[in-house]
Amino acid sequence: MKLAITNDNTSAGSSGSLKLLDMPSSPVIEEYQSEIITESMQTAIEERQVYQDKQTVAAAMKHFSVMHKFQFRVKRSNHRSYWLVCVGKNCKWHFKATSINDSAMFKIRSFNRQHTCSLMDETFIQCKRTAAVVGRMVIPKYCDPKTVYTPKDIQTDMLSEHGVNLSYMQAWRAKEKALQFLRGNPAYSYNKLPKYFYILEETYPGSVVKLKKTADECFLYAFVALCTSISGWQHCRLVVVVDGTFLKSVYMGIMLTTSTMDAAARSYTLDEFNERMSKIEEVDPRVKSYLYDIGYHRWSRVHATVNRTWTMTSNIAESLNAVRASTNHIHTVLDGVKRYIVCLENKKCSCGKFQLEELPCAHALAALRHRNETYENYCSPYYTRESLLRTYKIPVNPLSDESKWNVPQYILDEVVNPPTGDKRQPGRPQKERYKTYDEIKSKKYKVSCRNCGGEGHNKRSCKNAPKKK
């Protein structure tokens, strides 16, 4: 449909009127509808080929140059033409494409693929390659997130398959480009957060979603708690242990999740807690003051005002030498040289685990075996199959495709810039996390010798073994 202006002459004079006429689109454009090339990884480039736009032609020629091991330079480039020549002096190679009837489509008008320069010149072959071109070539390697494809692998494959010798940094930049093509620019991703959070709240009503920005519209932090997790939490033990994992993206950051707890939080008895806090104070007294200000009852189970469940262990086969019943419900359990008091009626043990985890500890299990009772009646209902099913009753389904989102305009107009501060520094990122004090000071396995009983060596390297006569 096109808008046309016609003049109607009447007896009173001439007057202009607007009429909407049904006019067909350009037959020239319709002619190429079935032949338009949209893939930039085109292997065969010929005259009269039609590409969807100039960017696709340019990307296809860059890929073509890498595949055929030569370099070109742009002689002319505008919205109507794209003209390339070889970098070699006096070389006859050239390429020319122009737009079709001022549309976005480009058609190859002239292409002389014969080089009159020396393509076997070593310095010419080692010319710098474009990271974007190599990045597009290795995109299939990164489609599966589980695939490990390093810059060293890119170097090896490009040399063996295409005869292109890349430096490590060139291969690394190609990997970054490939990931950017697949996942998008990290800077642009922040601007998608408002509409993503809007769809998240629409899909899961009752969820708690917060996006905090600075005064200059830069990302500060985001908080997400889905309604499914909130609903399931009602059937779980009232425990929150927050741990952080460092993000290795361009803008870094930390993602906080519910995770494990520190050593002081593991303490079951007050003496054990005080011992661990003394070790923390030796490292840095400020840490102990900080933990005190938070409140020991908020994170330590020995000071907790409610029972806390932490880590379940299957190592219950301890050496229990004897179980002696003092009353119907109170038992004395000998574990090695230590003695523990178990009260089955109140579901408590002097070790502290029974009442805190609300699961029979090893000493309580020994008492139950002595009474020929099952342990099911002494476990918290939070560990039952029914509670587990209620926890995961509401499923979490993937969101629909972004193209199908119906987002209000005021949400689309919201601006979220990348976070301020230093970006990721060059070099290899740290792979191992920082270890806690207890992990550093923990006893490690030491090799011992079966000949002399000494540590630090084995039977084969023992120097104290008796000499053979």
Secondary structure, DSSP 8 states (H G I E B T S, - for coil): -EEEEEEEEETTEEEEEEEEE-----HHHHHTTTTEE--S--S---TT-EESSHHHHHHHHHHHHHHTT--EEEEEESSSEEEEEESSTT---EEEEEESTTSS-EEEEEEE----S-TT-HHHHTS---HHHHHHHTGGGGSSTT----HHHHHHHHHHHH-----HHHHHHHHHHHHHHHH--HHHHGGGHHHHHHHHHHHSTT-EEEEEE-TTSBEEEEEEE-HHHHHHHTTS-S---EEEEE--STT--EEEEE----HHHH--SHHHHHHHHHHHHHH-HHHHHHHHHH-GGGT-SSS-SS-------------EEEEEESSSSEEEEEETTEEEEEETTTTEETTSHHHHHSS--HHHHHHHHHHT--SGGGS-GGGSHHHHHHHT-S-------GGG----HHHHT---B---S----SS----S----HHHHHS-----B-TTT--BS--STT-SSS----
